[in-house]
Amino acid sequence: MSYHTTVQEVYAKAAESPEKALCCVPQRPMYLPGLKIPSIMHEMNYGCGSTVHLQDMSKDQTVLYVGVGGGLEALQFAYFSRRAGGVIAVDPVKEMRDVAQKNLQEAAKLNDWFDPSFVDIRDGDALDLPIEDQSITVAAQNCLFNIFTTDDEGVGDLEKALSEMHRVLKNSGRLSMSDPITPQPIPQHLKDDETLRAQCISGCLSYETYIQKMVDAGFGSIEVRSRRPYRMLDKKRYNLDSDLLLETIEVCAYRTAVPADGPCVFTGQTAIYTGSDEMFDDGKGHTLVRDIPMNVCDKTAGALASLNRDDLTITASTWHYAGGGCC
Ligand SMILES: C[S@@+](CC[C@H](N)C(=O)[O-])C[C@H]1O[C@@H](n2cnc3c(N)ncnc32)[C@H](O)[C@@H]1O
């Protein structure tokens, strides 16, 4: 029996009786004026962060949402697109699709502007998306891809799922993801536990591997929108040498070619020039206005730091980057 069977069983059950503690991180729901969210959608919030970033939203976007859950984020995306089929949500678990549909009907009762046709819920799998090539502007998944197995040869389920997202996105399209990550490798006895994997605990990758998997799939520019504590795995209950604090990360990755000198990964670093001229030009397309912090990707931050100049300051990663940068 593959772990997918366990995953489907866990989510069929979570569709039938909401489990508040499954995956979620306690955080305030995003307030959007004129959007009333049915309480059942909050109870079924099985994400570990958000894939809906206000600064990125537009009316014209066509969103693919993979792993619909209770439908909360699909509804939030539909708030912006407000047209039939503006959001396509895919899930292989019938019970989950049925509940999401019902929850969207509830949402329509609470919100005049919303029609359930705004979200087209389809039977489908992240590993074989029922979506045409290059037809999507925003592809999102929340707390699903961490469940997938990966392998060093690059042909695991995670690699397949990322390559499917890349295939369906238009050029420059955005992949918005939220997943737990781990500071150190998850021990094998937890990795092998299919239920813990389904519950978004034991499939987590390190930050470095998580980012690299997106780059390997062809995403040339990646923005870390948030990174914060997710869940403590207590050494006694999880049979570990020491407690393990997992984190949750929100990223947006763009379907742009990976530059020859490596991807642009933005983690909130800035570069500040304080010299005698009004500007500093590094000759590689980066112009810093004196005294003004400029967002730079980690690659550029490293290159500027290696110049060892007294008039250049490079600030540390904040793990909170919201757009507008050097590359
Ligand atoms: C952890 S829940 C997250 C739900 C939702 N994204 C949220 O944030 O509340 C994982 C979701 O992915 C669905 N799922 C499981 N396996 C899947 C697969 N292979 N392809 C697409 N969705 C899948 C589950 O049915 C469930 O709805």
Ligand as a Chemical Component Dictionary entry (heavy atoms), coordinates in Angstrom:
data_LIG
# 
_chem_comp.id                   LIG 
_chem_comp.type                 NON-POLYMER 
_chem_comp.pdbx_formal_charge   0 
_chem_comp.three_letter_code    LIG 
# 
loop_
_chem_comp_atom.comp_id 
_chem_comp_atom.atom_id 
_chem_comp_atom.alt_atom_id 
_chem_comp_atom.type_symbol 
_chem_comp_atom.charge 
_chem_comp_atom.model_Cartn_x 
_chem_comp_atom.model_Cartn_y 
_chem_comp_atom.model_Cartn_z 
_chem_comp_atom.pdbx_ordinal 
LIG C1  C1  C 0  -3.040 19.498 4.627  1  
LIG S1  S1  S 1  -4.479 19.560 3.641  2  
LIG C2  C2  C 0  -4.421 21.246 3.133  3  
LIG C3  C3  C 0  -5.747 21.767 2.687  4  
LIG C4  C4  C 0  -5.770 23.230 2.253  5  
LIG N1  N1  N 0  -4.732 23.487 1.313  6  
LIG C5  C5  C 0  -5.654 24.148 3.444  7  
LIG O1  O1  O 0  -4.693 24.941 3.486  8  
LIG O2  O2  O -1 -6.504 24.113 4.323  9  
LIG C6  C6  C 0  -4.036 18.661 2.184  10 
LIG C7  C7  C 0  -5.086 18.648 1.085  11 
LIG O3  O3  O 0  -4.518 18.023 -0.067 12 
LIG C8  C8  C 0  -5.396 17.024 -0.551 13 
LIG N2  N2  N 0  -4.558 15.999 -1.206 14 
LIG C9  C9  C 0  -4.044 14.853 -0.695 15 
LIG N3  N3  N 0  -3.320 14.208 -1.627 16 
LIG C10 C10 C 0  -3.353 14.975 -2.745 17 
LIG C11 C11 C 0  -2.791 14.853 -4.040 18 
LIG N4  N4  N 0  -2.033 13.803 -4.376 19 
LIG N5  N5  N 0  -3.064 15.808 -4.949 20 
LIG C12 C12 C 0  -3.836 16.905 -4.631 21 
LIG N6  N6  N 0  -4.380 17.065 -3.410 22 
LIG C13 C13 C 0  -4.151 16.116 -2.483 23 
LIG C14 C14 C 0  -6.128 16.556 0.678  24 
LIG O4  O4  O 0  -7.345 15.913 0.359  25 
LIG C15 C15 C 0  -6.332 17.874 1.407  26 
LIG O5  O5  O 0  -7.454 18.553 0.913  27 
# 
loop_
_chem_comp_bond.comp_id 
_chem_comp_bond.atom_id_1 
_chem_comp_bond.atom_id_2 
_chem_comp_bond.value_order 
_chem_comp_bond.pdbx_ordinal 
LIG C1  S1  SING 1  
LIG S1  C2  SING 2  
LIG S1  C6  SING 3  
LIG C2  C3  SING 4  
LIG C3  C4  SING 5  
LIG C4  N1  SING 6  
LIG C4  C5  SING 7  
LIG C5  O1  DOUB 8  
LIG C5  O2  SING 9  
LIG C6  C7  SING 10 
LIG C7  O3  SING 11 
LIG C7  C15 SING 12 
LIG O3  C8  SING 13 
LIG C8  N2  SING 14 
LIG C8  C14 SING 15 
LIG N2  C9  SING 16 
LIG N2  C13 SING 17 
LIG C9  N3  DOUB 18 
LIG N3  C10 SING 19 
LIG C10 C11 SING 20 
LIG C10 C13 DOUB 21 
LIG C11 N4  SING 22 
LIG C11 N5  DOUB 23 
LIG N5  C12 SING 24 
LIG C12 N6  DOUB 25 
LIG N6  C13 SING 26 
LIG C14 O4  SING 27 
LIG C14 C15 SING 28 
LIG C15 O5  SING 29 
# 
